[in-house]
């Protein structure tokens, strides 16, 4: 089929490349000529494993192209996917739908009568119905995305489910054709009405955020009672009704989805007269974990970080990404700098983005350079290479062997045996830890 993808950011570029991989002819559309030129040349302006290879292969073959021309897109496409962002509205918890509204209006103006326009963006419930009413010349459907940064290509080509929000058999039939090979591989399909399809994504994100904040609330309780949240999580994770995923206590979640999506979800629920007040506590627990890391940093530095050299391992909000939006690591780093610390950050992929957003922080070219002369080390993004650091080697580089594991994945016994003072969220200080 001939597909257009409106918006070539993280979601749109991934969707366009993966649709080409599935055999479709794809035209990506964006208002940013520099982004379009980079993608057309096979360059991806962000880090996502496997995506550069797909884009390079399919732009070279001609199956995937990019343009700034909506008229060209309207003439080209049988189906138009809208993949633009829905950031948090300034001064509100609600979602900013400016880009979604603009994209639908532009597509509807140029698309053939009756063309199928499919929203993939995460939107407040009721958006699809409003757009369908506003643009009666085209047919609207909703196909929410469930991408995990670092696994976006896999999640698009081999998703754990597909959701179609449709109002006609024709729309469902067309979407089944788009995803024919995915469905043939056994991927479950849920066909739903507009409101349910919109709610699936926001409900899923709210549930994941709640599970993360639940175990972080248990970490707070363990800290007060002297318990170990790691052992607690292991014990409750054996219950099949609960499971082990998303039960690792730490500095909390960030990124461009979970924080703003749960706020917009609660905000929209309020507009509909339904209270989801618990999501605001989920958000508050998440933010408190950052406070706890700052508190532990001060504790290990004798009550104040003023003048201390602090090495921060991590800048991206998660590994396998260069996304620094609402990054817990950079939030903590910036707060410590305001407290007078000399902060040096290292991240394998997010350095350029971090420098642009936080130019007053220091940056290293490697983990070893960041550790050099440090009075305190903070492990705040769960990159595999940070987990593999040799504590003995690291101790030879730092000025004072003190570390806070903000992700709960380092081996406390190993670091303590190497002479480190070791702290982790929700866990008691190791017995016989290294010198202060």
Helices and strands as residue ranges (DSSP letters): E 2-6, H 10-21, E 25-29, H 33-40, H 51-61, E 64-67, H 70-76, E 79-82, H 98-110, E 116-119, H 127-134, E 139-142, H 152-157, E 162-165, H 169-178, H 180-184, E 189-192, H 194-225, H 229-237, H 258-271, H 277-300, E 309-313, H 328-338, E 342-346, H 351-357, E 362-363, H 367-371, E 376-379, H 384-387, H 391-397, E 402-405, H 412-417, E 421-424
